[in-house]
Amino acid sequence: MNPHPLALVYVAISFLVNFLLETLVIWPFFKKSFNFSRIALFVLLINAFTWPLVHIFYNSVAIVLFLEIFAVIAESLLIMFLFEIRYVKSLLISLIANVASFTLGFVIVQVIITYFIY
């Protein structure tokens, strides 16, 4: 079975939107301690780990909540390690970033695909 010709474009746009939204959410928390490039690199590394794992199994609505909880926990651990902060703070930052990327990201990706790709 051949995938839809625009499937790769959708995946790339989805990852990019997720990365940009989470970078913009996480940046204010660390802008005094880290430069923007370092923050973006850390967010890229975090998303390179969690985004593919979540999206491999993202074919069922029934497991979306489980996958998002996994992403919040996994990303909070990576945020804690990379930014050297307490776990409670990293969990809060991860929760905020993931809620933003899940809600806004879905809308933004759908608008891009609908109005600029098709």
Helices and strands as residue ranges (DSSP letters): H 7-30, H 36-56, G 61-63, H 64-83, H 87-112, I 113-117
